[in-house]
Amino acid sequence: MTYAPEVRERLETDAKEIIGRYPRPRSALLPLLHLVQSVDGYVSDDGQEFCAEMLGLSKAEVVGVATFYTMYKRRPAGDYNVGVCINTLCAVMGGDQIWAELSEHVGVGHDETTPDGKITLERLECNAACDFAPVMMVNWEFFDNQTPESAKQLADDLRAGKEVAPTRGPGRLCTFREASRVLAGFPDGLAADGPSAAGPSLEGLKIARANGWEAPKAEGSEK
């Protein structure tokens, strides 16, 4: 199946804008993969061929990149990509238990999608938010200090279509396709909404300021 003419036209317009941001067209491959994922809900065969055509690459080159990064889905993804961190600190703090109970609760495993198409579940190695462990992410927005019960409630709310807000950041969640478009380089205007750092993340800064501590200046820098 190929793209409908109106879809193809929109894709070409957006792709040309993306390609124009780079000195070499092939450098635009990563955002172009996000772009086709924002349309198809995954990196489809048509999407791979579109990227290859727009960038003058072989399809094999495109597939090699698309299958290397886990953010590019090989099968249709759900509206919400729910990731549970199972790396060391989150695991010790309860991440492994959250994963086990949540997977059983929604009835799918790693990189699988619920039959209603709402949730794709994923084990994540690190969410870069150890100070809020255990942490989950939904479409790359943070849900901090989770428990098995809160994780299951979050999944239930997402599947029921309820309004859900991340712990930090924007006051609402976008869909997986909307998030993919943002990652393609088309902002949704929500990047500056809400605090990105809070609580434990700022304790070291508070202590440093209270004591007048500063980082050592680089040799040769102005004093």
N, C-alpha and C positions, 0 to 999 in steps of 0.2 A: 504494500500500500504506500502510495506517495502522498505528499502533503496537498491539501486542497489549495487552489490558486490563491485565495485570500490569505491563507495561513502562510504559504510560501512567500507571498509578498511582504508580510509583516516580518517574517524571519529574515529575509534578505535585507530589509531596511535596518533592522537591529544589528544584524551581523556586520554590515558595512560600517556602522557606527563604532562597533567594538574593534574591528580590524584597524580602523583609522587611528586608534589610540596607540598603536604599536609600530615601531620602525620596521619590523618584519612581519608579514601576515601570519606565519606559523606560530608566532608568539601569542596569538589570540586564541589558540586551541582550547585552553582550559575554560575561559569564559564562554566560548561558543558551545562547549559541551553543557555547561550550566543553562545556556539559553535554550537548547533543544530539549533539555530535561524539564524546563519550565513549561514547555508546550505539551510534551508527551507524558510527563510524569516519570520518565526514566530515559536513559540514553538508548533510544530505539535504533534499529537498523537504518531506518530512514534518516534519523538524526546523525548517525555516523557518516552516511553518504553525503548529507548536506554539508557537514563540517569539512569533509575531504574536498568537496567541490569548491567551497568558498575559499579554502586556504591553499589549494593546489597541492594537496597531500594525497597519498594513497590511503585507501580505506584501512589497510593494515596498520599504517602509522597512527591513525585515529583510534582504532580499536586497542592498540598497544597502550595508549595513554588512558583511555576510558576504563580499561580493565585493571589499571594499576592503582587508581585512587578509589577508596571506598565511598566517597561522597557521590560518585556517579553510580546510579543503580542500573542493574542489568535486566531487571524485571519491573513491571509497573509497581510503583510505590504507593503507599497509603497517603491520605491527606496529612497525616502527622507522623514524622519519623521520630520515634521515641527511643532515645539512647540511654542505656544504664551504664554508668562507669563501673568497671570491675577491676580497675588497676589497684595497686597495692593498698593505698590509704583508704580509698572508698570501699574496697573489699573488706578490709579489717573493720571499718566502721559500719558495715552492714550491706554493702553493695551486692555481694554475692547472694545474700538472702533476698534482697529486693529483686534481683534478677530471677531467681528460682521461683518466687511466689508470683511475680508479675507475668512471667512466661506461662506458668500454669493457669493463671487467671484469665489471660486473653486467648490462650490456646494456640500460640505460635512460638517458634523459636527464633534464633538469630537470623536476621535479614529475611524474615517471613512476614507476610501481610495478613491481617485478619480478613475473614470472608466478606465483611461489609466494606472493605476498602478504606477503613478509617485509619488504622495504625500499622506501621511497619516497625517491628521491634528490632533493636540492634544492641549488641554488646559493644561498648566503647572502652578503649584502653586508657584514655585520659581526657577529662574535660577541662583541664587547666584551672580547676577551682577547688584545690585540695583543702583550702581553709573552710569550705562549706560542705565537706564530705559527710555522708554520701550524696552524690550529685547525679541528677538526670538532666538530659537536654531534650527539648521537643523542637524540632526544626531549628536547632542551634540556638535556642534561648534557654537560659538557666532555670532550673528548679532545684533549689538548694535544700540541704538538711532533710533528705527524704527518709521515709520509713516504708516498710512493705505496705502498710495500710494507706499511707498518703499516695504512694505510687499507683496502687490499684484504683483508688478514688480518682486520681488524675486520668487514668486510662478510661474509666467509666464515664467521666465528664466529657472527655474528647469524643467518645463514641456516641454520646447522647446529644452532641451538638451544643453543649453549654459553653458560655463564655469562660475562658481560662486565661489567667494572666501569669506571666513568668515572675519569679521571685525578684529578679532584677531586670532592668532594661524596659522595653516597651510595655504598655499597659494591655496589649492584646497579642495573640499569636497570629502569625500568617500561616498559610498553608504551605505544604512542601513545594508546590509549584511556584508560589509567590516567593518563597525563600530562594529558590533556584534562580529566579529572575534577578533578585537582589545580588546574588553571587555572580551573576553574569555582568554586573556593573550598572544596573538600573535601580537606583535607590528608591525606597518606598517612603522616605521621609521620617522613618521611625528610629533611625540610628542614635539620635541624641535624646530619645525619650527615656526618662527614668535613670537611676544610678546604675553604672556598670560595675562600680566597686562599692562595698559597704562592709560594715561590721568588722570581722577579723582581718579583712584585707587591708584595713586602714590603721590597725593598732600600732604597727611598727612606725608608721609615719607620725602618728600622734605622739608617741614616746620620743621620737627624734626631735620633733619640734619643741616639745616641753623641755628637753635638755639642751637645745641649741646645737644639736648634732648636724653635721653636713657631710656629704660624701667627699672624699679626698679629691682635690683638683688635679687634673691631668698635668703632667710636666710640661711646662712651656705655656700653659694657659694663663689668662689674665687673673690676677689676684683681686 
